[in-house]
Amino acid sequence: MKIILLENIQKLGSIGEVISVKRGYARNFLIAKKKALFASKENIKEVDKLKSELSKKDLEKKKLAKEIYEKLKNKQFTIKKLSTENKELYGSVKPTEISKIILEEDKLEIKPSMIQLKDDIKTLGIFKANIDLHAEVQVQIKIQVIPAETIQ
């Protein structure tokens, strides 16, 4: 299905670009989240008129993403979890927990879907996670998992 992008999307394309994607991805995600339009002749003309305005909005989002990047770069967050004697966790650390910690410590609202874990966090130790702030701005943070006090 042919669509026109209304914002820069990593690994897909940039604003105003006409691309071909699977029908379900277009309908259920890109068009539903107002990230794209069907590629009809009218829509192509409409997007050409709005392209400069969309680019300005994208620059503002990128500027905001860079501000968040400066606050988060080289940061380490600590999470306390219950663990076994051989340093394995009961459960694992999920992106939702990481986003809550970032909100508590730095007052920055990061959606869990923006957090990309390199590996599942199922043991104690230090792990790296990437946060996609914008199509062109990513930041890497460290997550230190330490044992919580044992429950008596």
DSSP file (Angstrom, degrees, kcal/mol; ACC not computed):
  #  RESIDUE AA STRUCTURE BP1 BP2  ACC     N-H-->O    O-->H-N    N-H-->O    O-->H-N    TCO  KAPPA ALPHA  PHI   PSI    X-CA   Y-CA   Z-CA
    1    1 A M              0   0    0      0, 0.0    20,-2.5     0, 0.0     2,-0.4   0.000 360.0 360.0 360.0 134.2    0.0    0.0    0.0
    2    2 A K  E     +A   20   0A   0     18,-0.2    37,-1.9    37,-0.1     2,-0.3  -0.715 360.0 168.7 -89.1 131.9    1.3    3.4   -0.9
    3    3 A I  E     -AB  19  38A   0     16,-2.7    16,-2.3    -2,-0.4     2,-0.5  -0.913  31.5-127.7-136.6 164.1    1.4    6.1    1.8
    4    4 A I  E     -AB  18  37A   0     33,-2.7    33,-2.0    -2,-0.3     2,-0.3  -0.966  28.4-128.1-113.7 127.9    2.8    9.6    2.4
    5    5 A L  E     - B   0  36A   0     12,-2.2    11,-3.1    -2,-0.5    31,-0.3  -0.559  17.0-169.3 -78.4 136.4    4.8   10.1    5.6
    6    6 A L  S    S+     0   0    0     29,-3.3     2,-0.3    -2,-0.3    30,-0.2   0.458  75.2  21.2-100.6  -5.4    3.8   13.1    7.7
    7    7 A E  S    S-     0   0    0     28,-0.8     2,-0.3     7,-0.1    -1,-0.1  -0.977  94.4 -84.3-153.1 163.3    6.9   12.8   10.0
    8    8 A N        -     0   0    0     -2,-0.3     2,-0.5     6,-0.1   127,-0.3  -0.553  44.5-170.2 -71.4 129.2   10.4   11.3    9.9
    9    9 A I  B >>  -C   13   0B   0      4,-2.6     3,-2.1    -2,-0.3     4,-2.0  -0.986  26.4-113.2-127.2 124.8   10.3    7.7   10.9
   10   10 A Q  T 34 S+     0   0    0     -2,-0.5   126,-0.1     1,-0.3   125,-0.0  -0.261  98.8   5.5 -57.5 135.6   13.4    5.8   11.5
   11   11 A K  T 34 S+     0   0    0      1,-0.1    -1,-0.3   124,-0.1   124,-0.0   0.495 127.2  65.0  67.4   7.6   14.1    3.0    8.9
   12   12 A L  T <4 S-     0   0    0     -3,-2.1     2,-0.3     1,-0.3    -2,-0.2   0.697 101.0 -88.1-118.8 -56.2   11.1    4.1    6.8
   13   13 A G  B  <  -C    9   0B   0     -4,-2.0    -4,-2.6    -6,-0.1    -1,-0.3  -0.988  36.4 -75.4 166.0-172.3   11.6    7.6    5.4
   14   14 A S    >   -     0   0    0     -2,-0.3     3,-1.9    -6,-0.2    -9,-0.3  -0.594  62.2 -57.9-114.6 175.4   11.3   11.3    5.8
   15   15 A I  T 3  S+     0   0    0      1,-0.3    -9,-0.2    -2,-0.2    -1,-0.2  -0.202 119.7  11.6 -55.3 133.3    8.4   13.8    5.7
   16   16 A G  T 3  S+     0   0    0    -11,-3.1    -1,-0.3     1,-0.3     2,-0.2   0.367  90.7 138.1  83.4  -5.4    6.5   14.0    2.4
   17   17 A E    <   -     0   0    0     -3,-1.9   -12,-2.2   -12,-0.1     2,-0.7  -0.543  49.9-138.1 -77.6 137.1    8.1   10.8    1.0
   18   18 A V  E     +A    4   0A   0     -2,-0.2     2,-0.3   -14,-0.2   -14,-0.2  -0.860  35.9 167.6 -95.4 118.0    5.8    8.3   -0.8
   19   19 A I  E     -A    3   0A   0    -16,-2.3   -16,-2.7    -2,-0.7     2,-0.5  -0.812  34.6-121.2-128.3 167.6    6.6    4.8    0.3
   20   20 A S  E     +A    2   0A   0     -2,-0.3     2,-0.3   -18,-0.2   -18,-0.2  -0.951  37.8 160.8-112.5 124.8    5.1    1.3    0.1
   21   21 A V        -     0   0    0    -20,-2.5     2,-0.1    -2,-0.5    -9,-0.0  -0.861  47.5 -74.3-134.2 169.3    4.3   -0.6    3.3
   22   22 A K     >  -     0   0    0     -2,-0.3     4,-2.3     1,-0.1     5,-0.2  -0.377  43.8-119.7 -66.6 146.0    2.2   -3.5    4.2
   23   23 A R  H  > S+     0   0    0      1,-0.2     4,-2.7     2,-0.2     5,-0.3   0.875 110.4  48.7 -55.7 -46.0   -1.6   -2.7    4.4
   24   24 A G  H  > S+     0   0    0      1,-0.2     4,-2.9     2,-0.2     5,-0.4   0.902 111.0  50.0 -65.0 -41.9   -2.0   -3.6    8.1
   25   25 A Y  H  >>S+     0   0    0      2,-0.2     5,-2.0     3,-0.2     4,-1.4   0.901 113.9  46.8 -62.4 -41.7    1.0   -1.6    9.2
   26   26 A A  I  <>S+     0   0    0     -4,-2.3     5,-3.2     3,-0.2     6,-0.5   0.966 120.7  35.6 -64.6 -53.2   -0.3    1.4    7.2
   27   27 A R  I  <>S+     0   0    0     -4,-2.7     5,-0.6    -5,-0.2    -2,-0.2   0.936 124.0  38.5 -68.7 -48.5   -3.9    1.2    8.4
   28   28 A N  I  <5S+     0   0    0     -4,-2.9    -3,-0.2    -5,-0.3    -1,-0.2   0.724 133.5  10.3 -82.8 -21.9   -3.4    0.1   12.0
   29   29 A F  I  X5S+     0   0    0     -4,-1.4     4,-2.4    -5,-0.4     6,-0.3   0.727 125.5  39.4-120.4 -65.1   -0.3    2.1   13.0
   30   30 A L  I  4XS+     0   0    0     -5,-2.0     5,-3.2     1,-0.2     6,-1.1   0.922 125.4  33.7 -62.6 -48.7    0.9    4.8   10.6
   31   31 A I  I >4<S+     0   0    0     -5,-3.2     3,-1.3    -6,-0.2    -1,-0.2   0.893 117.9  54.0 -75.5 -38.7   -2.5    6.2    9.6
   32   32 A A  T 34<S+     0   0    0     -5,-0.6    -2,-0.2    -6,-0.5    -1,-0.2   0.859 112.5  44.2 -62.2 -36.3   -4.2    5.6   13.0
   33   33 A K  T 3<5S-     0   0    0     -4,-2.4    -1,-0.3     0, 0.0    -2,-0.2   0.281 115.6-116.4 -92.4  10.5   -1.4    7.5   14.7
   34   34 A K  T < 5S+     0   0    0     -3,-1.3    -3,-0.2     2,-0.2    -4,-0.1   0.846  81.4 123.6  58.0  37.9   -1.5   10.3   12.1
   35   35 A K  S   <S+     0   0    0     -5,-3.2   -29,-3.3    -6,-0.3   -28,-0.8   0.516  75.9  14.6 -98.5 -10.6    2.1    9.6   11.0
   36   36 A A  E     -B    5   0A   0     -6,-1.1     2,-0.3   -31,-0.3   -31,-0.2  -0.971  61.6-144.2-156.4 166.2    1.0    9.0    7.4
   37   37 A L  E     -B    4   0A   0    -33,-2.0   -33,-2.7    -2,-0.3     2,-0.1  -0.918  40.1 -88.8-129.9 158.0   -1.8    9.5    4.8
   38   38 A F  E     -B    3   0A   0     -2,-0.3     2,-1.7   -35,-0.2   -35,-0.2  -0.414  46.7-114.3 -60.7 145.2   -3.0    7.3    1.9
   39   39 A A        +     0   0    0    -37,-1.9     2,-0.2   -20,-0.1    -1,-0.1  -0.459  60.0 147.8 -87.1  67.0   -1.1    8.3   -1.2
   40   40 A S     >  -     0   0    0     -2,-1.7     4,-2.4     1,-0.1     5,-0.2  -0.575  62.1-108.4 -91.8 164.4   -3.9    9.8   -3.3
   41   41 A K  H  > S+     0   0    0      1,-0.2     4,-1.9     2,-0.2     5,-0.2   0.896 120.4  49.8 -59.8 -40.3   -3.3   12.6   -5.8
   42   42 A E  H  > S+     0   0    0      1,-0.2     4,-2.4     2,-0.2    -1,-0.2   0.925 110.9  48.7 -64.3 -44.7   -5.2   15.1   -3.5
   43   43 A N  H  > S+     0   0    0      1,-0.2     4,-2.7     2,-0.2     5,-0.2   0.873 108.4  53.9 -65.2 -37.2   -3.2   14.0   -0.4
   44   44 A I  H  X S+     0   0    0     -4,-2.4     4,-1.9     2,-0.2    -1,-0.2   0.921 111.2  45.6 -62.7 -43.3    0.1   14.3   -2.3
   45   45 A K  H  X S+     0   0    0     -4,-1.9     4,-1.6     2,-0.2    -2,-0.2   0.907 113.1  51.1 -64.1 -41.9   -0.7   17.9   -3.2
   46   46 A E  H  X S+     0   0    0     -4,-2.4     4,-1.9     1,-0.2    -2,-0.2   0.912 110.5  47.7 -61.3 -45.6   -1.9   18.6    0.3
   47   47 A V  H  X S+     0   0    0     -4,-2.7     4,-1.1     1,-0.2    -1,-0.2   0.862 106.5  57.8 -67.3 -36.3    1.3   17.3    1.9
   48   48 A D  H  < S+     0   0    0     -4,-1.9     4,-0.3     1,-0.2     3,-0.3   0.887 109.4  45.9 -60.1 -37.9    3.5   19.3   -0.6
   49   49 A K  H  < S+     0   0    0     -4,-1.6     3,-0.4     1,-0.2     4,-0.3   0.884 118.3  41.9 -69.6 -38.8    1.7   22.5    0.7
   50   50 A L  H  X S+     0   0    0     -4,-1.9     4,-2.8     1,-0.2     5,-0.3   0.483  85.7 100.1 -87.5  -3.2    2.2   21.5    4.4
   51   51 A K  H  X S+     0   0    0     -4,-1.1     4,-2.3    -3,-0.3    -1,-0.2   0.870  82.4  47.2 -56.2 -43.7    5.7   20.2    4.0
   52   52 A S  H  > S+     0   0    0     -3,-0.4     4,-2.0    -4,-0.3    -1,-0.2   0.902 113.6  48.7 -66.1 -39.5    7.5   23.3    5.4
   53   53 A E  H  > S+     0   0    0     -4,-0.3     4,-2.1     2,-0.2    -2,-0.2   0.912 112.1  48.6 -65.4 -42.3    5.1   23.4    8.4
   54   54 A L  H  X S+     0   0    0     -4,-2.8     4,-2.3     1,-0.2    -2,-0.2   0.878 109.3  53.3 -64.8 -37.6    5.6   19.7    9.1
   55   55 A S  H  X S+     0   0    0     -4,-2.3     4,-2.3    -5,-0.3    -1,-0.2   0.891 107.2  51.5 -65.0 -39.0    9.4   20.2    8.9
   56   56 A K  H  X S+     0   0    0     -4,-2.0     4,-2.1     2,-0.2    -2,-0.2   0.929 110.4  48.4 -62.6 -44.7    9.2   23.0   11.5
   57   57 A K  H  X S+     0   0    0     -4,-2.1     4,-2.2     1,-0.2    -2,-0.2   0.901 111.1  51.0 -61.0 -40.6    7.2   20.7   13.8
   58   58 A D  H  X S+     0   0    0     -4,-2.3     4,-2.4     1,-0.2    -1,-0.2   0.888 108.0  52.0 -65.3 -39.0    9.8   18.0   13.3
   59   59 A L  H  X S+     0   0    0     -4,-2.3     4,-2.4     2,-0.2    -1,-0.2   0.888 108.9  50.8 -63.5 -38.7   12.6   20.4   14.1
   60   60 A E  H  X S+     0   0    0     -4,-2.1     4,-2.3     2,-0.2    -2,-0.2   0.915 110.9  48.2 -64.0 -42.7   10.9   21.4   17.3
   61   61 A K  H  X S+     0   0    0     -4,-2.2     4,-2.3     1,-0.2    -2,-0.2   0.895 112.0  49.9 -63.2 -38.9   10.5   17.7   18.3
   62   62 A K  H  X S+     0   0    0     -4,-2.4     4,-2.1     2,-0.2    -2,-0.2   0.890 109.3  51.2 -67.3 -38.8   14.2   17.1   17.4
   63   63 A K  H  X S+     0   0    0     -4,-2.4     4,-1.8     2,-0.2    -2,-0.2   0.920 111.6  47.4 -63.6 -44.1   15.2   20.1   19.6
   64   64 A L  H  X S+     0   0    0     -4,-2.3     4,-2.1     1,-0.2    -2,-0.2   0.896 110.6  52.5 -62.6 -41.4   13.2   18.8   22.5
   65   65 A A  H  X S+     0   0    0     -4,-2.3     4,-2.3     1,-0.2    -1,-0.2   0.875 107.4  51.9 -63.1 -37.9   14.7   15.3   22.0
   66   66 A K  H  X S+     0   0    0     -4,-2.1     4,-2.2     2,-0.2    -1,-0.2   0.870 107.2  52.7 -68.2 -35.7   18.2   16.8   22.1
   67   67 A E  H  X S+     0   0    0     -4,-1.8     4,-1.5     2,-0.2    -2,-0.2   0.926 111.7  45.6 -63.1 -44.3   17.4   18.6   25.4
   68   68 A I  H  X S+     0   0    0     -4,-2.1     4,-1.9     1,-0.2    -2,-0.2   0.888 109.5  56.6 -64.9 -38.6   16.3   15.2   26.9
   69   69 A Y  H  X S+     0   0    0     -4,-2.3     4,-2.4     1,-0.2    -2,-0.2   0.922 105.0  51.4 -57.2 -46.1   19.4   13.6   25.4
   70   70 A E  H  < S+     0   0    0     -4,-2.2    -1,-0.2     1,-0.2    -2,-0.2   0.858 111.8  47.4 -61.6 -35.7   21.6   16.1   27.3
   71   71 A K  H  < S+     0   0    0     -4,-1.5    -1,-0.2     1,-0.2    -2,-0.2   0.825 120.3  37.1 -74.4 -30.8   19.9   15.3   30.5
   72   72 A L  H >< S+     0   0    0     -4,-1.9     3,-1.8    -5,-0.1    -2,-0.2   0.671  83.5 114.9 -98.2 -18.2   20.1   11.5   30.1
   73   73 A K  T 3< S+     0   0    0     -4,-2.4    68,-0.1     1,-0.3     3,-0.1  -0.266  90.2   3.8 -63.7 141.0   23.4   10.9   28.5
   74   74 A N  T 3  S+     0   0    0     66,-0.8    -1,-0.3     1,-0.2     2,-0.2   0.692  97.7 144.0  59.9  23.4   25.9    8.9   30.6
   75   75 A K    <   -     0   0    0     -3,-1.8    67,-2.4    65,-0.3     2,-0.4  -0.631  36.9-155.4 -91.8 151.2   23.3    8.5   33.3
   76   76 A Q  E     -d  142   0C   0     -2,-0.2     2,-0.4    65,-0.2    67,-0.2  -0.995   5.0-161.4-126.3 130.1   22.9    5.4   35.4
   77   77 A F  E     -d  143   0C   0     65,-2.7    67,-3.4    -2,-0.4     2,-0.5  -0.878  10.1-141.9-111.6 143.1   19.7    4.4   37.1
   78   78 A T  E     -d  144   0C   0     -2,-0.4     2,-0.4    65,-0.2    67,-0.2  -0.891  14.7-173.1-110.5 132.2   19.4    1.9   40.0
   79   79 A I  E     -d  145   0C   0     65,-2.9    67,-2.6    -2,-0.5     2,-0.5  -0.985  13.8-146.7-123.6 130.9   16.6   -0.6   40.3
   80   80 A K  E     +d  146   0C   0     -2,-0.4     2,-0.3    65,-0.2    65,-0.1  -0.854  27.0 168.3 -98.0 128.0   16.2   -2.8   43.4
   81   81 A K  E     -d  147   0C   0     65,-2.2    67,-2.2    -2,-0.5     2,-0.2  -0.974  39.6-104.6-136.6 150.5   14.8   -6.3   42.7
   82   82 A L        -     0   0    0     -2,-0.3     8,-1.9    65,-0.2     2,-0.3  -0.543  48.2-179.6 -70.7 137.9   14.4   -9.5   44.7
   83   83 A S  B     -G   89   0D   0     65,-0.3     6,-0.2     6,-0.2     2,-0.1  -0.923  26.2-113.8-140.1 164.0   16.9  -12.1   43.6
   84   84 A T    >   -     0   0    0      4,-3.0     3,-1.3    -2,-0.3     6,-0.0  -0.280  45.1 -94.2 -85.4 177.6   18.1  -15.6   44.3
   85   85 A E  T 3  S+     0   0    0      1,-0.3    -1,-0.1     2,-0.1    -2,-0.0   0.829 124.8  56.6 -64.3 -31.1   21.5  -16.5   45.9
   86   86 A N  T 3  S-     0   0    0      2,-0.1    -1,-0.3     1,-0.0    -2,-0.0  -0.026 122.5-103.0 -94.9  33.2   23.0  -17.0   42.4
   87   87 A K  S <  S+     0   0    0     -3,-1.3    37,-2.1     1,-0.2     2,-0.4   0.636  75.5 138.7  63.3  21.9   22.1  -13.5   41.3
   88   88 A E  E     -H  123   0E   0     35,-0.2    -4,-3.0     1,-0.0    35,-0.3  -0.769  48.8-125.4 -93.9 144.0   19.0  -14.3   39.2
   89   89 A L  E     -G   83   0E   0     33,-3.0     2,-1.1    -2,-0.4    -6,-0.2  -0.527  13.6-119.4 -86.8 152.7   16.0  -12.1   39.5
   90   90 A Y  E    S-     0   0E   0     -8,-1.9     2,-0.2    -2,-0.2    -8,-0.2  -0.822  95.0 -19.1 -83.7 101.8   12.4  -13.2   40.3
   91   91 A G  E    S-     0   0E   0     -2,-1.1     2,-0.3    31,-0.1    -2,-0.2  -0.651  95.6 -87.5  92.5-157.6   11.0  -11.9   37.0
   92   92 A S  E     -     0   0E   0     -2,-0.2     2,-0.6    28,-0.0    30,-0.2  -0.941  31.8 -94.6-147.6 168.7   12.8   -9.4   34.9
   93   93 A V  E     -H  121   0E   0     28,-2.0    28,-0.6    -2,-0.3    -2,-0.0  -0.793  44.5-163.8 -90.3 123.6   13.2   -5.6   34.5
   94   94 A K    >>  -     0   0    0     -2,-0.6     4,-1.7    26,-0.1     3,-0.7  -0.651  33.4-107.5-105.6 160.4   10.8   -4.3   31.8
   95   95 A P  H 3> S+     0   0    0      0, 0.0     4,-2.6     0, 0.0     5,-0.2   0.806 117.4  62.2 -56.4 -30.9   10.8   -1.0   29.9
   96   96 A T  H 3> S+     0   0    0      2,-0.2     4,-1.8     1,-0.2     5,-0.1   0.901 104.3  47.4 -63.4 -39.4    7.8    0.2   32.0
   97   97 A E  H <> S+     0   0    0     -3,-0.7     4,-2.2     2,-0.2    -1,-0.2   0.912 111.6  50.7 -65.1 -42.0    9.8   -0.1   35.2
   98   98 A I  H  X S+     0   0    0     -4,-1.7     4,-2.3     1,-0.2    -2,-0.2   0.912 109.2  50.4 -63.6 -42.5   12.7    1.8   33.6
   99   99 A S  H  X S+     0   0    0     -4,-2.6     4,-2.1     1,-0.2    11,-0.3   0.870 109.6  51.6 -65.2 -34.9   10.4    4.6   32.4
  100  100 A K  H  X S+     0   0    0     -4,-1.8     4,-2.4     2,-0.2    -1,-0.2   0.906 109.5  49.7 -65.8 -41.3    8.9    4.9   35.9
  101  101 A I  H  X S+     0   0    0     -4,-2.2     4,-2.8     2,-0.2     5,-0.3   0.916 110.8  49.5 -63.4 -43.5   12.4    5.3   37.4
  102  102 A I  H  X>S+     0   0    0     -4,-2.3     4,-2.5     1,-0.2     6,-0.9   0.904 111.8  49.2 -63.1 -41.0   13.3    8.0   34.9
  103  103 A L  H  X5S+     0   0    0     -4,-2.1     4,-1.1     4,-0.2    -2,-0.2   0.911 114.3  45.2 -64.2 -42.8   10.1    9.8   35.7
  104  104 A E  H  <5S+     0   0    0     -4,-2.4    -2,-0.2     2,-0.1    -1,-0.2   0.923 122.9  34.0 -66.6 -45.1   10.8    9.6   39.5
  105  105 A E  H  <5S+     0   0    0     -4,-2.8    -2,-0.2    -5,-0.2    -3,-0.2   0.907 135.9  17.3 -82.2 -42.9   14.5   10.6   39.3
  106  106 A D  H  <5S-     0   0    0     -4,-2.5    -3,-0.2    -5,-0.3    -2,-0.1   0.435  90.8-125.1-113.2  -1.2   14.6   13.1   36.4
  107  107 A K     << +     0   0    0     -4,-1.1     2,-0.5    -5,-0.5    -4,-0.2   0.839  64.9 138.0  57.3  35.1   11.0   14.1   35.9
  108  108 A L        -     0   0    0     -6,-0.9     2,-0.9    -9,-0.1    -1,-0.2  -0.947  51.7-138.1-112.5 129.8   11.2   13.1   32.3
  109  109 A E        +     0   0    0     -2,-0.5     2,-0.5    -3,-0.1    -9,-0.1  -0.769  28.4 173.7 -92.4 107.8    8.3   11.3   30.7
  110  110 A I        -     0   0    0     -2,-0.9    -7,-0.1   -11,-0.3    -8,-0.1  -0.955  28.9-129.0-113.1 125.5    9.7    8.5   28.5
  111  111 A K    >   -     0   0    0     -2,-0.5     3,-1.9     1,-0.1     4,-0.5  -0.507  16.2-126.7 -73.5 141.4    7.3    6.0   26.9
  112  112 A P  G >  S+     0   0    0      0, 0.0     3,-1.2     0, 0.0    -1,-0.1   0.820 109.2  63.8 -56.6 -30.6    8.1    2.4   27.5
  113  113 A S  G 3  S+     0   0    0      1,-0.2    19,-0.1     3,-0.0    -2,-0.0   0.701  95.9  59.1 -68.1 -17.4    7.9    1.8   23.7
  114  114 A M  G <  S+     0   0    0     -3,-1.9    18,-2.6    17,-0.1     2,-0.5   0.655  88.1  89.3 -82.2 -16.3   10.9    4.2   23.3
  115  115 A I  E <   -E  131   0C   0     -3,-1.2     2,-0.6    -4,-0.5    16,-0.2  -0.726  58.4-168.6 -91.2 123.3   13.1    2.0   25.4
  116  116 A Q  E     -E  130   0C   0     14,-3.7    14,-2.7    -2,-0.5     2,-0.4  -0.938   7.3-155.5-113.1 112.6   15.1   -0.7   23.6
  117  117 A L  E     -E  129   0C   0     -2,-0.6    12,-0.2    12,-0.2     3,-0.1  -0.716   9.3-150.5 -86.5 134.4   16.8   -3.2   25.8
  118  118 A K  S    S+     0   0    0     10,-1.1     2,-0.3    -2,-0.4    -1,-0.1   0.925  82.8   3.7 -68.3 -43.9   19.8   -5.0   24.2
  119  119 A D  S    S-     0   0    0      9,-0.4    -1,-0.2    -3,-0.1     2,-0.2  -0.918  92.2 -87.9-134.2 160.2   19.2   -8.2   26.3
  120  120 A D        -     0   0    0     -2,-0.3     2,-1.0    -3,-0.1     3,-0.1  -0.499  40.3-129.1 -66.2 138.8   16.5   -9.2   28.8
  121  121 A I  E     +H   93   0E   0    -28,-0.6   -28,-2.0    -2,-0.2    -1,-0.1  -0.792  55.0 138.4 -95.6 100.2   17.4   -8.1   32.3
  122  122 A K  E     +     0   0E   0     -2,-1.0   -33,-3.0   -30,-0.2     2,-0.3   0.327  57.4  50.3-124.6   3.7   17.1  -11.2   34.4
  123  123 A T  E    S-H   88   0E   0    -35,-0.3   -35,-0.2    -3,-0.1     2,-0.1  -0.863  89.2 -89.1-135.0 170.1   20.2  -11.0   36.7
  124  124 A L  S    S+     0   0    0    -37,-2.1     2,-0.3    -2,-0.3    22,-0.2  -0.469  78.8  71.0 -74.0 153.3   21.9   -8.6   39.0
  125  125 A G  E    S- F   0 145C   0     20,-1.9    20,-3.4    -2,-0.1     2,-0.5  -0.893  84.9 -47.5 138.5-166.9   24.4   -6.3   37.3
  126  126 A I  E     + F   0 144C   0     -2,-0.3     2,-0.3    18,-0.2    18,-0.2  -0.917  51.7 179.4-110.9 130.6   24.8   -3.3   35.0
  127  127 A F  E     - F   0 143C   0     16,-2.8    16,-3.3    -2,-0.5     2,-0.4  -0.879  21.1-129.0-128.1 157.8   22.9   -3.3   31.7
  128  128 A K  E     - F   0 142C   0     -2,-0.3   -10,-1.1    14,-0.2    -9,-0.4  -0.854  21.5-176.5-109.0 145.0   22.7   -0.9   28.7
  129  129 A A  E     -EF 117 141C   0     12,-2.4    12,-2.7    -2,-0.4     2,-0.4  -0.998  16.5-140.9-138.0 140.9   19.4    0.4   27.2
  130  130 A N  E     -EF 116 140C   0    -14,-2.7   -14,-3.7    -2,-0.4     2,-0.5  -0.815  10.4-156.4 -99.4 142.3   18.9    2.6   24.2
  131  131 A I  E     -EF 115 139C   0      8,-2.9     8,-2.1    -2,-0.4     2,-1.0  -0.979   8.9-146.4-119.5 121.4   16.1    5.2   24.2
  132  132 A D  E     + F   0 138C   0    -18,-2.6     6,-0.2    -2,-0.5     3,-0.1  -0.750  26.9 166.8 -86.7 100.6   14.8    6.4   20.8
  133  133 A L  E     -     0   0C   0      4,-1.8     2,-0.3    -2,-1.0    -1,-0.2   0.779  69.2  -8.6 -84.2 -28.8   13.9   10.1   21.5
  134  134 A H  E >  S- F   0 137C   0      3,-1.8     3,-0.7    -3,-0.2    -1,-0.3  -0.942  81.6 -91.5-159.2 165.5   13.5   11.0   17.8
  135  135 A A  T 3  S+     0   0    0     -2,-0.3  -124,-0.1  -127,-0.3  -126,-0.1   0.791 130.5  29.2 -58.0 -26.2   14.1    9.4   14.5
  136  136 A E  T 3  S+     0   0    0      1,-0.1     2,-0.5  -128,-0.1    -1,-0.2   0.397 112.4  71.7-114.2   0.8   17.6   11.0   14.5
  137  137 A V  E <   + F   0 134C   0     -3,-0.7    -3,-1.8     2,-0.0    -4,-1.8  -0.952  51.0 163.3-127.6 115.2   18.3   11.2   18.3
  138  138 A Q  E     - F   0 132C   0     -2,-0.5     2,-0.4    -6,-0.2    -6,-0.2  -0.958  14.8-163.4-125.4 147.7   19.0    8.1   20.5
  139  139 A V  E     - F   0 131C   0     -8,-2.1    -8,-2.9    -2,-0.4     2,-0.5  -0.975  10.7-141.9-129.9 145.5   20.6    8.1   23.9
  140  140 A Q  E     - F   0 130C   0     -2,-0.4   -66,-0.8   -10,-0.2   -65,-0.3  -0.912  21.1-178.4-108.4 131.4   22.1    5.2   25.8
  141  141 A I  E     - F   0 129C   0    -12,-2.7   -12,-2.4    -2,-0.5     2,-0.4  -0.826  21.6-126.1-121.1 163.5   21.6    4.8   29.6
  142  142 A K  E     -dF  76 128C   0    -67,-2.4   -65,-2.7    -2,-0.3     2,-0.5  -0.894  14.4-158.1-110.1 141.5   22.9    2.3   32.1
  143  143 A I  E     -dF  77 127C   0    -16,-3.3   -16,-2.8    -2,-0.4     2,-0.6  -0.977   4.3-161.1-119.7 120.0   20.6    0.3   34.4
  144  144 A Q  E     -dF  78 126C   0    -67,-3.4   -65,-2.9    -2,-0.5     2,-0.6  -0.892   5.0-158.4-102.2 122.4   22.2   -1.1   37.6
  145  145 A V  E     +dF  79 125C   0    -20,-3.4   -20,-1.9    -2,-0.6   -65,-0.2  -0.891  16.0 178.4-102.4 119.4   20.1   -3.9   39.1
  146  146 A I  E     -d   80   0C   0    -67,-2.6   -65,-2.2    -2,-0.6     2,-0.2  -0.839  35.6 -93.5-118.3 156.8   20.9   -4.4   42.8
  147  147 A P  E     -d   81   0C   0      0, 0.0   -65,-0.2     0, 0.0     2,-0.1  -0.465  36.8-133.3 -71.4 137.4   19.4   -6.9   45.3
  148  148 A A        -     0   0    0    -67,-2.2   -65,-0.3    -2,-0.2     3,-0.1  -0.425  40.8 -80.1 -78.1 162.0   16.5   -5.6   47.3
  149  149 A E        -     0   0    0     -2,-0.1    -1,-0.1     1,-0.1     2,-0.1  -0.382  57.6-101.9 -61.4 140.7   16.4   -6.2   51.1
  150  150 A T        -     0   0    0      1,-0.1     2,-0.4    -3,-0.1    -1,-0.1  -0.388  35.1-114.0 -67.8 142.5   15.2   -9.7   51.7
  151  151 A I              0   0    0      1,-0.1    -1,-0.1    -3,-0.1    -3,-0.0  -0.648 360.0 360.0 -81.0 128.0   11.6  -10.0   52.9
  152  152 A Q              0   0    0     -2,-0.4    -1,-0.1    -3,-0.0    -2,-0.1   0.421 360.0 360.0 -92.6 360.0   11.4  -11.3   56.5
